[in-house]
Each structure stands twice: as C-alpha cells, then as structure tokens.
Amino acid sequence: SAENIAKCKKGVRIVNCARGGLIDETALKAALDSGQVAGAALDVFETEPAKDSPLFGTPNFICTPHLGASTNEAQVNVALQVAEQMADFLVSGGVTNALNMPSLSAEEAPKLKPYMALAEKLGKLVGQLAHDNLTKIAIEVEGAAAQLNQKPITAAVLAGLMSQYSDTVNMVNAPFLAKERGLDVREVRHDREGEYRTLVRVTVSTSQGERSVAGTLFGNGQPRLVEIFGIGIEADLDGDMLYIVNSDAPGFIGRIGTLLGENSINIGTFHLGRREAGGEAVLLLSLDNPVPQDVLKQACDLQGVRTVKALKFV
C-alpha cells in the first residue's frame, strides 16, 4: 500500500516474483514517479494475463510475463517435474528443490542412506546419555564420509538427538527444533583417514563437559558404534540396551549377568570397553526385553557401578 511504501527507506528497490496483488500497483507507480522507490521489477500482476497496468511505461520499472502458470505447456511441464521429483524421493530417496530440508540427489541418496542410519543412531545415543543442558553439538565426518554431502548426515544426527524431546521429530523439522532450543550446531570435515576408513563423530557440550560418541560403517554398510566418551567399544545400536559405567574389576561381568538372569532378562550381545586395566569400563548389553526400574536400581547398587542407563533404539 502507499502507506507501507512511505515507511520504506527512500530509494528502495522492490521485486515481486511471488503473487500478484501483494503490491498496490497504482501506489507503486506513484512511488516510482516521486523517487521514493528507485526501481521495481514484477513478473506477477493483480490481473493476469496482464494486458494493462498503470506501471507499464513507467521509468525504472521492469516487467516480464508470468509464464510459470499462464500456458498449458508450462503447467504440464511443471506437473511432470514435480511428479518426477516425488518419484525420485520414493524410489531412491533423492530430494530436489525442497524448501525445508537439504537437497539430496538420486545419485547421492544410496551412498548416504547407511550414513544417515548411523548418524541417527549416534544422535539417539548421545541424546539418551547426555541430554541435559546441551549447549553445542559438533558433527564431524572423516575419511570416506568427508567426501559426501554432510547436510543430510547432520540432519539425521539432529533427528536422533531431538527424538528425546519430541515424538514428532524428523529430518525436516529437527534442525529447526535444535535452533529453537538454542543449540549451536557445527559441522566439521576431516579429509584424513584415521583408524577407520570412514567415521562419523558426534560431540555435545553439556554442563558436565564434552561428551563424544563415534561410529563407522562395516563393509556391508552396517552401522557400528566404535567409541563412547573416549572409550573404544564396538557394538550394534538396536532395540533395548543397557549402558553401564563401572570400575574394571574381576567378577563384575558375572554379577551383572546373574542379576539379569535372576530377573529373566536375556542378554543378546555383550560389549565391553575400558580406558585401562583397573580403570573406568563401559558395558553395552543388547537385551531381549526392557529392564524394569527395580532391576535398574539393583544394578546401580552393585559394587563398582558408577552409572546405569536403559537405552532404546527403534
């Protein structure tokens, strides 16, 4: 409107390629004539096809025809393009021209799919273990992972992390949810190849310091945890799991196994890592069913136990 244009800085330039009628064309002409608007460009008009407009012939005004939806050919081609992009997404996972998520070509999608699965699991793990007072998160890719589009990997990590706060989180809204919580998200790329051919590391900053987990892909593309809080440990992250931090001492494995057995909780896999002999150790157990709260309490009371946490990966 003339009133809103008058509020703009003198010499403003206006472009409207969105929808006709958003700008009062008579008011815009007057502003162009007075110099309040230094220049304007439109390809949409109040009435279309635009056979006449007060703006036509006005100095410092550029107009082009609104062809995107004004010819049968354009409408058919746009419809075909949208259908092809939807087919790419449903068949291969490719994402093109999305407004609210990273682009992902049909060629990239198969390569990134296992990395995204790994990234989401790492995000869920660090979210369950260090979800209080998060201020920063760094997603690092190394080796072969560094040659890929990192945006979908980051989105997958955030989807896993934010799933601890919302049941409706996904790769599309996770970055926005993280931003709303004031989380500083950083991406780091290392071209070097370390102990593993490819690696994804997730580090969060909390009130208790930094916490880091890392994972890789095995030859069959299977996601695999390889490090947790600086301790090397290999494990699949799947289903119901039990995370225990304890002092490395003889007899502990037997005590935790006995406790679970007495409560009819079957262990599927058993993974152990430690900083050094007699130092801090980490256990990751995959279980056939969740651990009740009373059993968690009994596990906390075992000699040498520092932390016990039930984990879930779905």
Steps between C-alpha positions, in 0.01 A plus 500: 500500500604863467523522879742207526712619208534840670650323805782356286837666469505748211654341193384148583480245219209257493479159331185285502521155344264338751134584437305774330312744722759505777597849385256780422604572140355855499686581823821350362476716186456813711801404711711441187396838361588679826834321549396333825558170316813506284405195296258210484472167319190279479404182321162467676209741483162567659324391180649231277568475219617856555372684192505835673654641818569851628863391529549439128726767354612628839872586516716271715243220476572156352232241433498150359202277419387252767558190291532245780126445525364684199545247218381143467851390408648658813239338724559156346878528533482622860266210586739252336796647686324473836390141425855402401643654818244314714586176320873558564431545871275194532725271293854613583465755782614790283377844609492786248389862551362438850448821696554357847762225476841447336506408132603143431548375146382158383869410453597608852205341681614133486849597620369716783224268620722282728677811632167657587399184686831510692464873570147464637611219734793707626266794558262278698786358705653833599151641558416224748834515679560876515169671432501753785604863439641449152656818361701388196522205267775429248456246221834390356550285192828335415644292217248379242216680683677832440452458125121501533232767542511563875166680537284182501739339752465801729121497463493129590712557813268780611193283429641232730596752767171694490296177516575507872290816530220445246311205356439680170860586413644415158783608270292792372414667830795383713733791402225749583429333835872510582511870414194569717679338795798730444730215396815611320547252214839469332618287211863389470657316208833312518639367173750288686438130555571376852462160658177449305445550128196711578380654827221719636555663839241686706616722787266689731585764758310473829519646848729206583737554206529347156364155415593328176390184316623369167394239249596351169360280225618146454547351153132412464394854590398396852518788752729425791588691816877508552554753778303639792626787716860428402482124561536266204206256479335332202126439509184500292249756624164328474192423710520500880847548646661554839788745546720461808811687612693316768842450650691232312533215752477119500155353552289791379389336177381201700307719744311694232429180306364332812278798583344506152462122494321495835251749357446300178670762280690333218821654365525505122850646462761618747748780421780617728751784482735658753745787521765289668531191718333571833367834379163615370313242291186514285250220437241502225253213511231431242198344668194308387270719709515830696648516847245585774576791732549277803766299315674821393508600864655165595762544226588844637560340840754248366854548619707722271206638298513872420222544243212286373272607215237312302520587128254447219557512123198463271 
